[in-house]
Amino acid sequence: MIRRKSLVHLAVRATVGKVYVPYLHKHLHQAHAIVRSPLREFSLALVADREMASLHQQFLSIPGPTDVLTFPLETDRRGRATEGEVVICVPEARRQSKLHDVPVRDELLLYALHGLLHLSGFDDRTDRDYRKMHTAEDAILQKLGVGPIFNRPQSRRGGR
């Protein structure tokens, strides 16, 4: 396999889950190279339930925390994100990792990759796009050597 060098600047802020930052940093650079995204600036924030619930309410008018939120910040002339932020709820990742028997770090990586794909033009609003996006996530996770997380054979994961 030929490895492309990632040209993205990745900044990670962690109010919780600091132990996972090196793992996420390494794998997100590799994932960015696989996706071939026009994204050049990418920030990742690992937050607790309270901060995620506040953002969820503020931007989507939905109470309570969610797993991941994605914010495109700058776009190019073609409307593609060149800068963006992904916010991940670490306690939600912990809850889901127990439920689906997945290491927390891999659940967090799944969420971060989900955000990266949103910033790279993927969407999951229709059933078809949902399947396409999660299939892409697992294919990238396979290439990273992590293996499928969303569609693991023993998982009964529902909609996100």
C-alpha positions in Angstrom: 0.0 0.0 0.0 1.3 3.4 -1.0 0.9 5.9 1.9 0.2 9.5 1.0 1.4 12.2 3.4 -1.4 14.1 5.1 -1.3 17.9 4.5 -3.8 18.8 7.1 -2.9 20.8 10.2 -4.6 19.0 13.1 -5.1 20.6 16.5 -6.7 18.7 19.3 -8.2 20.2 22.5 -9.2 17.9 25.2 -11.1 18.9 28.4 -11.6 15.2 29.0 -10.0 12.1 27.5 -6.5 13.6 27.1 -5.0 10.1 27.2 -6.6 9.4 23.7 -5.1 12.4 22.0 -1.9 10.8 20.6 -3.9 7.8 19.2 -6.5 10.1 17.5 -3.8 12.4 16.2 -1.9 9.6 14.5 -4.9 7.9 13.0 -6.6 11.1 11.8 -3.5 12.2 9.9 -3.5 8.8 8.1 -7.3 8.9 7.6 -7.0 12.4 6.0 -4.5 11.1 3.5 -6.8 8.2 2.6 -9.9 10.4 2.2 -8.0 12.9 0.0 -10.0 15.8 1.5 -9.4 19.4 0.6 -9.5 20.0 4.3 -6.3 21.9 5.4 -7.1 22.9 9.0 -8.9 20.5 11.2 -9.5 20.9 14.9 -10.8 18.3 17.2 -12.4 19.0 20.6 -12.9 16.3 23.2 -15.6 17.5 25.6 -17.8 16.3 28.5 -21.6 15.9 28.5 -22.4 19.4 29.7 -20.4 21.2 27.0 -21.8 18.8 24.3 -25.3 19.3 25.5 -24.9 23.0 25.4 -23.6 22.9 21.8 -26.3 20.4 20.7 -29.0 22.8 22.1 -27.4 25.9 20.7 -26.8 24.7 17.1 -29.5 22.0 16.6 -32.1 22.9 19.2 -31.9 19.4 20.6 -31.6 18.9 24.4 -28.9 16.6 25.8 -25.5 15.5 24.6 -24.8 13.7 21.3 -21.8 11.8 20.1 -20.3 14.1 17.5 -20.9 17.6 16.0 -19.2 18.9 12.9 -18.6 22.5 12.0 -17.3 23.6 8.6 -15.5 26.9 9.2 -14.0 27.9 5.8 -14.8 26.7 2.3 -13.1 27.0 -1.1 -14.7 28.5 -4.2 -16.3 25.1 -4.9 -18.0 25.0 -1.5 -15.7 22.3 -0.1 -14.6 22.7 3.5 -10.9 23.7 3.9 -11.2 24.3 7.6 -13.4 22.7 10.2 -14.0 21.6 13.7 -15.3 18.3 15.1 -16.5 18.1 18.7 -16.7 14.7 20.3 -18.5 13.8 23.6 -16.1 11.5 25.5 -18.6 10.3 28.0 -21.0 9.3 25.2 -18.1 7.4 23.5 -17.5 5.6 26.8 -21.2 4.7 27.1 -21.4 3.4 23.5 -18.1 1.6 23.7 -19.4 -0.5 26.7 -22.7 -1.1 24.9 -21.0 -2.3 21.7 -17.9 -3.9 23.2 -15.4 -1.5 21.4 -12.4 0.1 23.0 -13.1 3.7 23.9 -10.2 5.0 21.8 -11.7 3.2 18.7 -15.2 4.6 19.4 -13.6 8.1 19.6 -11.7 7.5 16.4 -15.0 6.4 14.7 -16.6 9.7 15.8 -13.6 11.7 14.7 -13.6 10.0 11.3 -17.3 10.5 11.0 -16.7 14.3 11.4 -13.8 14.2 9.0 -16.0 12.6 6.4 -18.8 15.2 6.9 -16.2 17.9 6.4 -15.0 16.1 3.3 -18.5 16.1 1.7 -20.1 13.0 3.0 -23.6 13.1 4.4 -25.9 10.6 6.2 -29.3 12.1 6.0 -30.9 9.6 3.7 -30.7 5.8 4.2 -28.5 5.4 1.1 -26.1 8.1 2.2 -26.1 6.7 5.8 -25.0 3.3 4.5 -22.5 4.8 2.2 -20.9 6.9 4.9 -20.7 4.2 7.5 -19.3 1.7 4.9 -16.6 4.3 4.1 -15.8 4.7 7.8 -15.3 1.0 8.2 -13.2 0.7 5.0 -10.9 3.5 6.2 -10.7 1.9 9.6 -9.7 -1.3 7.9 -6.9 0.5 6.0 -5.7 2.0 9.3 -5.4 -1.5 10.8 -8.1 -0.8 13.3 -10.8 -2.9 11.7 -14.5 -2.2 11.3 -16.2 -0.5 14.2 -19.6 0.7 13.0 -20.6 -2.5 11.3 -18.8 -5.1 13.4 -20.3 -8.6 13.0 -21.3 -8.8 16.7 -22.5 -5.2 16.9 -26.2 -4.3 16.7 -25.6 -0.6 16.3 -28.5 1.4 15.3 -28.8 4.9 13.8 -26.5 7.6 15.0 
